[in-house]
């Protein structure tokens, strides 16, 4: 199944353009199940567009959630998305305060590699 006139690699390309990089999961989903790739794209589209909450706010929320789950690769992915979508170092560090307050030191530790992207 395609989204409008977009299929397969074109859909991966469009998502990659919005994120500013290509998460490996997009290629895996493309190879395994194009229908699931379409569902993934719908969720990703909701995250990366302004609504009642700005896209930047939603990306920072996603960063906090994946940090709370201690998924280091997910945090790196969300950090790349944040930086590619105009989130500032100051905004990220304020989000880090919230991550620490709500999820503790293990969640902050999960951000180690992602925070290196701020240098």
C-alpha positions in Angstrom: 0.0 0.0 0.0 1.2 3.5 -0.8 0.5 6.8 0.7 -1.0 8.9 -2.1 1.5 8.6 -4.9 4.4 7.7 -2.7 5.7 4.2 -2.3 8.7 2.4 -0.9 12.0 4.2 -1.2 10.3 7.5 -2.0 8.4 7.3 1.3 11.6 6.5 3.1 13.3 9.4 1.4 10.5 11.8 2.3 10.7 10.8 6.0 14.5 11.0 5.9 14.3 14.5 4.5 11.9 15.6 7.3 14.2 14.1 10.0 17.4 15.2 8.4 18.8 11.6 8.5 17.7 8.1 7.7 17.1 5.9 10.8 18.0 2.3 9.9 14.5 1.2 11.1 13.0 2.9 8.0 15.0 0.7 5.6 14.2 -2.4 7.7 10.5 -1.6 7.6 10.6 -0.9 3.9 12.2 -4.3 3.3 9.8 -6.2 5.6 6.4 -4.6 5.5 5.5 -1.6 3.4 2.0 -1.4 5.1 3.7 -1.0 8.5 6.1 1.6 7.0 3.0 3.6 6.0 1.7 3.5 9.6 5.1 4.5 10.9 5.1 7.5 8.5 1.7 8.6 9.7 3.0 8.7 13.3 6.2 10.4 12.3 4.2 13.0 10.3 2.1 13.9 13.4 5.3 14.4 15.4 7.0 16.6 12.9 4.3 19.1 12.2 2.9 22.0 14.2 -0.5 21.6 15.8 -1.7 22.8 19.2 1.8 21.9 20.2 4.8 23.0 18.1 6.8 20.3 16.3 9.8 21.3 18.5 7.8 20.7 21.7 6.6 17.3 20.5 10.1 16.3 19.5 11.4 17.3 23.0 8.6 15.3 24.5 9.6 12.3 22.4 13.2 12.8 23.5 12.1 12.7 27.1 10.0 9.6 26.7 12.7 7.6 25.0 15.2 8.7 27.6 12.8 7.6 30.3 12.8 4.2 28.6 16.6 4.2 28.6 16.8 3.4 24.9 20.1 4.9 23.9 19.7 4.5 20.2 16.3 6.0 20.3 17.6 9.0 22.2 20.3 9.5 19.6 17.6 9.3 16.9 15.4 11.8 18.6 18.3 14.1 19.3 19.2 14.1 15.6 15.6 14.9 14.8 15.5 17.7 17.4 18.7 19.3 16.0 17.5 19.0 12.4 14.2 20.6 13.3 15.6 23.7 15.0 15.7 22.7 18.6 18.4 24.7 20.4 21.1 23.4 22.8 19.4 25.5 25.5 16.0 23.9 24.9 17.6 20.4 24.9 19.4 21.1 28.2 16.1 22.4 29.8 14.5 19.1 28.6 17.4 17.3 30.2 16.4 18.9 33.5 12.9 17.5 33.1 14.2 14.1 32.2 16.4 14.1 35.3 13.5 15.3 37.6 11.0 12.8 36.2 13.1 9.8 35.3 16.4 10.1 37.3 20.0 9.5 36.6 19.6 6.3 34.5 17.5 8.2 32.0 20.1 11.0 31.8 22.8 8.3 31.4 20.9 7.0 28.4 21.4 10.4 26.7 25.3 10.2 26.9 25.9 9.5 23.2 23.0 11.9 22.1 24.4 14.8 24.1 27.8 14.4 22.3 25.9 15.6 19.2 25.6 19.1 20.8 29.4 19.7 20.7 
